[in-house]
Amino acid sequence: MIAAVSQSFVLRAHLLWWNDDPFFAGQSAQISVPDGAMAVGADGRIAWVGEAANLPNDYTAWPEVDRRGTVVLPGFIDAHLHFPQSAIIGAYGTDLLHWLDTYTFPEESRFGDQAHAASIAAIFADTLLRYGVTSACVFSTIHPVALEELAAAFHSRGMGLLSGKTAMDRNAIPTLHDTAQSAYDDAKVLLEALEPQYDRFGYVVTPRFAITSTEAQLDVCGSLHAEFPHTRMQTHINESAREIATVAQLFPNDASYLDVYDRFGLVTDRSLFAHGIHTTEAEMARMAEAGAAVVHCPTSNTFLGSGLFNPGANRAAGVNIGIGCDIGGGTHFSPFVTMQEAYKVARFHDQSLTAAETYYWHTLGNARAMKTNREAGSLAAGKWADFIVLSDPDDDPIAALRLAHAETVEQRLFAYQFFAPQIQTWTRGIQRT
């Protein structure tokens, strides 16, 4: 990680971002400034952005950072991944529940050890930065110390973090069980300690999923979410057929998987539901009504054989869509790999995702889903200066051949999903990689 030096400067580059969902808003959603300038203040926020020829006099004396010949985008945002699963990416398994029992739960049981949690948190944060991810909504474990170390790692790198202590009081190995009361008590202590300490940390109420929480625990999670109305809520839903059948057995009086969460006040405009592959029309209608978001995790879904998410059906229902790598069921930290897989999955539904659509999901779309869009997700004045500098891959003759056919920046971005570019990552106006 490059040493942090905070100073005012003006960045020169081709600036590109989205101020709305291009699927619905069309080309007008994309802001492209080929000869752009972005003034970044010493406070780490964007002071001004626009055509270089129009740079106000207030900023002309600031040092210039020349990145002309590159494309600068907002930093990528990941809306769903598990930091304690970093060491089990690509572990051989069968379906979701087998994979959790065999690999995930034993690995997560190690995170009560502070030194171990700190070590993995540092590797995790540095890896995200290397791939251009500047903020994320992350699952931790049941251990308060794991969340504390994760929050410290993100803060020291200027990254934005939404996370919370995971709640699990059944159907896991005993060392990963908490209780309904401890889930509430630990979460409240962590929320009140970490949010004032770190200015880019937001607490997320985190029942892992309905299978691993009793009704009593889901009830206290709903109470916590209501008691602190700024909190987000993250969990999993409709990921695999066996998971859905198990939920139906555990909650026989609920009409659907989503109804379980809804009964406890967990379906709100601050809720992020990972996967949503097998979501019914009625569930999608309820999510849209509530303003909840579904987070598409394509590499995880294909690796575990869980199914193929249908973006068109969710769009038609009015559901907000985010995207995530879902490490460690997901197989790569890189947003370029995630977007590539999302494109492939959509093709199975006879849909073709444009580069604007997938990059929007990984920037402003995720910020909107995570309710951080006032602070991140685009290159607008007042937001954190989180951005990535992209240039063509080095020493890759096939990539060079492919990119020679890219006549527009949109075509170049589409190709980057398959031939990942070189990346420089900046958070809070400081170069980190």
Residue pairs with C-beta under 8 A, 6 or more apart in sequence:
1 126
1 129
1 157
1 432
1 433
2 430
2 431
2 432
2 433
4 158
4 430
4 432
5 430
6 42
6 44
6 428
6 429
6 430
7 42
7 63
7 429
8 39
8 40
8 41
8 42
8 47
8 59
8 62
8 63
9 39
9 40
9 62
9 63
9 64
9 65
9 429
10 37
10 38
10 39
10 40
10 55
10 59
10 60
10 62
10 63
10 64
10 65
11 37
11 38
11 39
11 40
11 64
11 65
11 67
11 72
11 387
12 35
12 36
12 37
12 52
12 64
12 65
12 66
12 67
12 68
13 36
13 38
13 67
13 68
13 69
13 70
13 71
13 72
13 389
14 32
14 33
14 34
14 35
14 36
14 68
14 70
14 71
14 72
14 409
15 31
15 32
15 33
15 36
15 38
15 49
15 72
15 379
16 30
16 31
16 32
16 33
16 71
16 72
16 73
16 409
16 413
17 30
17 31
17 73
17 74
17 363
17 364
17 378
17 379
17 380
18 29
18 30
18 31
18 356
18 359
18 360
18 363
18 364
18 378
19 29
19 31
19 364
19 378
19 380
20 28
20 29
20 364
21 29
21 357
21 360
21 365
22 29
22 30
22 354
22 356
22 357
22 360
23 315
23 357
23 360
29 356
29 360
30 356
31 378
31 379
32 409
33 49
33 50
33 51
34 409
35 51
35 52
35 53
35 68
36 49
36 50
36 51
36 52
36 72
37 48
37 49
37 50
37 51
37 52
37 54
37 55
37 59
38 46
38 48
38 49
38 72
38 379
38 385
38 387
39 46
39 47
39 48
39 49
39 55
39 56
39 58
39 59
39 62
40 46
40 47
40 385
40 429
41 47
41 385
41 429
42 429
43 429
44 158
44 384
44 385
44 427
44 428
44 429
44 430
45 382
45 383
45 384
45 385
45 428
45 429
46 379
46 380
46 381
46 382
46 383
46 384
46 385
47 59
47 381
48 55
48 56
48 58
48 59
48 381
49 379
49 380
49 381
67 389
67 424
69 391
70 389
70 390
70 391
71 389
71 390
71 391
71 409
71 412
71 413
72 379
72 387
72 388
72 389
72 390
73 359
73 363
73 379
73 387
73 388
73 390
74 363
74 364
74 376
74 377
74 378
74 379
74 386
74 387
74 388
75 132
75 133
75 134
75 135
75 363
75 376
75 386
75 387
75 388
75 425
75 426
75 427
76 131
76 132
76 133
76 134
76 335
76 362
76 363
76 388
77 133
77 134
77 135
77 136
77 160
77 362
77 363
77 366
77 367
77 370
77 372
77 376
77 377
78 128
78 133
78 135
78 136
78 137
78 138
78 323
78 324
78 325
78 335
78 362
78 366
79 136
79 137
79 272
79 293
79 295
79 322
79 323
79 324
79 366
79 369
79 370
80 137
80 139
80 234
80 272
80 274
80 295
80 297
80 322
80 324
80 325
80 326
81 136
81 137
81 138
81 139
81 324
81 325
81 326
81 327
81 330
81 333
82 104
82 138
82 139
82 326
82 327
82 328
82 329
83 120
83 121
83 124
83 138
83 139
83 140
83 146
83 150
83 327
84 107
84 108
84 110
84 111
84 117
84 120
84 139
84 140
84 141
84 146
85 103
85 104
85 107
85 108
85 327
85 328
85 329
86 120
86 123
86 124
86 127
86 327
86 328
87 107
87 120
87 328
88 103
88 104
88 107
88 328
89 327
89 328
89 330
89 331
89 332
90 303
90 328
90 331
91 99
91 102
91 103
91 328
93 99
93 102
93 103
93 304
94 305
95 240
95 242
95 304
95 305
95 306
96 239
96 240
96 242
96 243
96 304
96 306
96 329
97 211
97 240
97 242
97 243
97 246
99 304
99 329
100 172
103 328
104 328
105 172
105 173
105 176
106 173
108 141
108 142
108 176
109 173
109 175
109 176
110 116
111 117
111 120
111 140
111 141
111 143
111 145
111 146
112 141
112 143
112 145
112 146
112 175
113 145
114 145
114 149
117 143
117 145
117 146
117 148
117 149
117 150
118 149
118 152
118 153
121 146
121 149
121 150
121 152
121 153
122 153
124 150
124 153
125 150
125 153
125 154
125 157
125 159
126 157
127 333
128 134
128 136
128 159
128 333
129 157
129 159
129 425
129 427
129 432
129 433
130 333
130 423
130 425
130 433
131 333
131 334
131 335
131 336
131 423
132 335
132 388
132 390
132 423
132 425
133 333
133 335
133 425
134 158
134 159
134 160
134 376
134 386
134 387
134 388
134 425
134 426
134 427
135 159
135 160
135 161
135 162
135 200
135 367
135 372
135 376
135 386
136 159
136 160
136 161
136 162
137 162
137 163
137 204
137 232
137 234
137 272
137 295
137 324
137 366
137 370
138 150
138 161
138 162
138 163
139 163
139 166
139 206
139 208
139 234
140 146
140 147
140 150
140 163
140 164
140 165
140 166
140 206
141 147
141 165
141 166
141 176
142 165
142 166
142 167
142 168
142 176
142 177
142 178
142 183
143 165
144 165
144 186
144 189
144 190
147 163
147 164
147 165
147 190
147 194
148 190
148 194
150 161
150 163
151 161
151 163
151 194
151 197
151 198
151 201
152 198
154 160
154 161
154 198
154 200
154 201
155 161
155 197
155 198
155 200
155 201
157 427
157 432
158 200
158 386
158 427
158 428
158 430
158 432
159 200
159 427
160 200
160 201
160 372
160 375
160 376
160 384
160 386
161 198
161 200
161 201
161 202
162 201
162 202
162 203
162 204
162 232
162 234
162 370
162 372
163 201
163 203
163 204
163 206
164 187
164 190
164 191
164 203
164 204
164 205
164 206
164 231
164 234
165 183
165 186
165 187
165 190
165 206
166 206
166 207
166 208
167 178
167 183
167 187
167 205
167 206
167 207
167 208
167 213
167 217
167 221
168 176
168 177
168 178
168 207
168 208
168 212
168 213
169 177
169 178
169 179
169 180
169 183
169 212
169 213
169 214
169 216
169 217
170 177
170 212
170 213
170 214
171 211
171 212
172 212
178 186
179 217
180 214
180 216
180 217
180 219
180 220
181 220
183 207
183 217
183 220
183 221
184 220
184 221
184 223
184 224
187 203
187 205
187 224
188 224
190 203
191 203
191 228
191 231
194 201
194 203
195 201
195 202
195 203
200 375
200 384
202 230
202 231
202 232
202 372
203 228
203 231
203 232
204 231
204 232
204 233
204 234
204 272
205 221
205 224
205 225
205 231
205 232
205 233
205 234
205 266
206 221
206 233
206 234
206 235
207 213
207 217
207 218
207 221
207 233
207 235
207 266
208 235
208 236
209 235
209 236
209 237
209 243
209 247
210 218
210 235
210 247
210 250
210 251
210 257
210 260
210 261
211 243
211 246
211 247
211 250
213 221
215 251
215 264
218 260
218 261
218 263
218 264
218 266
219 264
221 233
221 264
221 266
222 264
222 265
222 266
223 265
224 231
225 231
225 233
225 265
225 266
225 268
225 270
226 265
230 270
231 270
232 270
232 271
232 272
232 370
232 371
233 266
233 268
233 270
233 271
233 272
234 271
234 272
234 273
234 274
235 261
235 266
235 271
235 272
235 273
235 274
236 243
236 273
236 274
236 275
237 257
237 258
237 261
237 273
237 274
237 275
237 276
237 279
237 283
237 294
238 244
238 257
238 258
238 273
238 275
238 276
238 277
238 278
238 279
238 283
239 274
239 275
239 277
239 278
239 301
239 306
239 307
240 277
240 278
240 304
240 306
240 307
241 278
241 307
244 257
244 278
247 257
247 260
248 257
251 260
254 260
254 263
255 282
256 280
256 282
256 283
257 279
257 283
258 267
258 273
258 279
258 283
258 286
258 287
261 267
261 271
261 273
262 286
267 286
267 287
267 290
267 292
268 290
268 291
268 292
269 290
269 291
269 292
269 371
270 371
271 290
271 292
271 293
272 292
272 293
272 294
272 295
272 322
272 369
272 370
273 287
273 292
273 293
273 294
273 295
274 294
274 295
274 297
274 324
274 326
275 294
275 295
275 296
275 297
275 300
275 301
275 306
275 309
276 287
276 294
276 295
276 296
276 309
276 314
276 319
277 301
277 306
277 307
277 308
277 309
277 310
278 307
279 287
279 294
279 314
281 313
281 317
284 313
284 314
284 317
284 319
285 317
287 293
287 294
287 317
287 319
288 317
288 318
288 319
291 320
292 319
292 320
293 319
293 320
293 321
293 322
293 368
293 369
293 370
294 314
294 319
294 320
294 321
294 322
295 321
295 322
295 323
295 324
295 369
296 309
296 311
296 321
296 322
296 323
296 324
296 342
296 345
296 361
297 309
297 323
297 324
297 325
297 326
297 329
297 330
297 338
298 309
298 323
298 338
298 341
298 342
298 344
298 345
299 325
299 326
299 330
299 331
299 332
299 337
299 338
299 341
300 306
300 325
300 326
300 329
300 330
300 331
301 307
301 308
301 309
301 345
302 308
302 341
302 344
302 345
303 329
303 330
303 331
304 329
308 345
308 348
308 349
309 345
310 349
310 351
311 321
311 342
311 346
311 349
311 351
311 353
312 346
312 349
312 351
313 349
314 321
315 321
320 365
320 368
320 369
321 361
321 365
321 369
322 361
322 365
322 366
322 369
322 370
323 338
323 339
323 342
323 358
323 361
323 362
323 365
323 366
324 330
324 338
324 366
325 332
325 333
325 334
325 335
325 337
325 338
327 333
330 338
331 337
332 338
334 420
335 362
336 416
336 417
336 418
336 420
336 421
337 420
338 362
339 353
339 358
339 359
339 361
339 362
339 417
340 417
340 418
342 353
342 358
342 361
343 352
343 353
343 358
343 417
346 352
346 353
354 410
354 414
355 410
355 411
355 413
355 414
355 417
356 410
356 413
358 417
359 413
363 377
363 378
364 373
364 377
364 378
365 377
366 377
367 373
367 375
367 376
367 377
367 378
368 377
374 383
375 383
375 384
376 383
376 384
376 386
377 383
379 387
384 427
384 428
384 429
385 426
385 427
385 428
385 429
386 426
386 427
386 428
387 426
388 423
388 424
388 425
388 426
389 423
389 424
389 426
390 416
390 421
390 422
390 423
391 421
391 422
392 399
392 400
392 403
392 421
392 422
393 399
393 400
393 419
393 420
393 421
393 422
394 422
396 419
398 419
399 415
399 419
402 415
402 418
402 419
403 412
403 415
403 419
405 411
405 415
406 412
406 414
406 415
423 433
424 431
424 433
425 431
425 432
425 433
426 432
